[in-house]
């Protein structure tokens, strides 16, 4: 390591002298020497302590290579009822809420329309707010209306187990057994 440090110091001295001499200085000028010429004086230098890291303040503008999010167009069916009516019935396996969507309720694909439709159901039938019923409804809203767009009603059963949305979808909107 000492030899490398000596060579580095000597090389630095030569490069600095050549550079300074060749940069418009006359031939008679004395080269400038950087660092000591005594090879014994060259040793491994201690590294300078690192400066503490500070994060730069975020800029207010978005970089040009990142697109600004496109705002959603307005909901075509905003203010239009999505649920025509609801009706409770009794079946062999238990109570059932029949949900009759409007034409707009069958067609609205706006991201928050399903939540708005669920609120319409709860306004008309507050007792529908039981575990699992919302997942059954959202399953019908997202999937059943695509598979069977003309089905007159969507049937929600409060007796079905509340298994979460994904398991409700996996059970074709009818967790705990098939629809009868």
C-alpha positions in Angstrom: 0.0 0.0 0.0 2.8 2.4 0.8 4.4 1.8 -2.7 1.0 2.5 -4.3 0.6 5.7 -2.3 4.1 6.8 -3.4 3.4 6.0 -7.0 0.1 7.8 -6.9 1.7 10.9 -5.3 4.5 10.9 -7.9 2.1 10.4 -10.7 -0.1 13.2 -9.4 3.0 15.5 -9.2 4.0 14.7 -12.8 0.5 15.2 -14.2 0.0 18.4 -12.4 3.4 19.8 -13.5 2.8 18.8 -17.1 -0.6 20.2 -17.1 0.3 23.5 -15.6 3.4 23.8 -17.9 1.4 23.1 -21.0 -1.4 25.5 -20.2 0.1 28.7 -21.7 3.1 28.9 -19.4 6.4 29.7 -21.0 9.2 27.2 -21.3 11.2 29.0 -18.6 8.6 28.8 -16.0 9.0 26.6 -13.0 6.5 23.7 -12.7 4.2 23.9 -9.8 4.5 20.9 -7.5 1.5 19.6 -5.7 2.3 17.7 -2.5 5.6 16.7 -1.1 8.3 15.2 -3.3 9.7 13.1 -0.5 8.5 9.6 -1.1 8.8 8.8 2.6 6.2 11.4 3.3 3.5 9.6 1.2 1.4 7.3 3.4 -2.2 6.1 3.3 -4.4 9.0 4.0 -7.3 8.7 6.4 -10.6 9.0 4.6 -12.5 12.2 5.3 -15.6 11.6 7.4 -18.7 11.3 5.3 -21.1 14.2 5.3 -24.5 13.3 6.8 -27.1 12.4 4.2 -29.9 14.9 3.8 -32.7 14.3 1.3 -33.4 17.0 -1.2 -36.8 18.7 -0.9 -39.4 17.3 -3.3 -40.0 19.4 -6.4 -43.5 20.8 -7.1 -43.5 19.8 -10.7 -44.0 16.3 -12.1 -41.1 14.9 -14.2 -41.9 15.0 -17.9 -41.5 11.2 -18.3 -44.4 10.6 -15.8 -47.9 11.2 -17.1 -50.3 13.1 -15.0 -53.3 10.9 -13.9 -56.2 11.3 -16.3 -59.3 12.5 -14.4 -62.3 10.2 -14.7 -65.1 11.4 -16.9 -68.3 12.2 -15.0 -70.6 9.4 -14.1 -73.2 9.2 -16.9 -75.8 8.0 -14.5 -75.1 10.4 -11.6 -78.3 11.3 -9.9 -80.2 8.5 -11.7 -81.6 5.7 -9.5 -79.7 2.5 -9.8 -82.1 0.3 -7.9 -85.8 0.2 -8.8 -87.0 -1.6 -5.7 -86.3 -4.4 -3.2 -88.6 -7.1 -1.9 -88.2 -9.6 0.9 -89.4 -13.2 0.3 -89.4 -16.4 2.2 -87.9 -19.5 0.6 -87.3 -23.1 1.6 -83.8 -22.2 2.8 -84.6 -18.9 4.5 -85.4 -15.3 3.9 -84.2 -13.7 0.7 -84.0 -10.0 -0.5 -84.7 -9.6 -4.2 -83.0 -6.5 -5.6 -84.4 -5.1 -8.8 -81.9 -2.9 -10.6 -83.0 -0.2 -13.0 -81.7 0.0 -16.6 -79.1 2.5 -15.3 -78.2 0.1 -12.6 -77.5 -2.6 -15.2 -75.4 -0.3 -17.3 -73.5 2.0 -14.9 -69.8 1.0 -14.7 -68.5 4.1 -12.9 -66.0 3.0 -10.1 -68.2 4.3 -7.2 -71.6 3.3 -8.7 -71.8 0.0 -6.8 -71.3 1.8 -3.5 -74.0 4.3 -4.4 -76.4 1.4 -5.4 -75.7 -0.4 -2.1 -76.6 2.8 -0.3 -79.9 3.0 -2.2 -80.6 -0.6 -1.0 -79.9 0.3 2.6 -82.1 3.4 2.4 -85.0 1.3 1.1 -84.3 -1.8 3.2 -82.1 -1.0 6.3 -82.3 -4.5 7.6 -80.3 -5.7 4.6 -77.2 -4.4 6.4 -76.1 -7.8 7.7 -72.8 -9.6 7.4 -72.1 -11.0 3.9 -75.0 -9.2 2.2 -72.9 -6.4 0.9 -70.4 -8.9 -0.6 -73.3 -10.8 -2.2 -74.6 -7.6 -3.7 -71.2 -6.4 -5.0 -70.6 -9.8 -6.5 -73.9 -9.4 -8.4 -73.0 -5.8 -9.3 -69.6 -6.7 -10.7 -70.2 -10.2 -12.2 -73.8 -11.4 -12.3 -75.0 -8.5 -14.3 -72.3 -9.3 -16.9 -73.1 -13.1 -17.0 -76.9 -12.7 -16.8 -77.7 -9.1 -17.8 -81.4 -9.7 -18.1 -81.9 -11.6 -14.8 -84.9 -9.8 -13.3 -83.6 -9.7 -9.7 -80.5 -10.3 -7.7 -81.1 -12.5 -4.7 -79.3 -11.7 -1.5 -79.7 -14.1 1.5 -78.8 -13.0 5.0 -78.4 -16.6 6.1 -75.4 -17.2 3.8 -72.1 -17.2 5.6 -70.0 -14.0 5.5 -66.8 -15.3 3.9 -65.4 -12.1 2.3 -65.8 -10.7 -1.2 -63.3 -13.0 -3.0 -64.8 -16.2 -1.6 -68.3 -14.9 -2.4 -67.2 -14.4 -6.0 -65.5 -17.8 -6.0 -68.9 -19.3 -4.9 -70.7 -17.5 -7.8 -72.2 -15.0 -5.4 -73.8 -17.8 -3.3 -71.5 -18.8 -0.5 -72.7 -21.7 1.6 -74.6 -23.5 -1.1 -76.2 -23.0 -4.5 -79.1 -20.7 -5.2 -82.4 -22.4 -5.2 
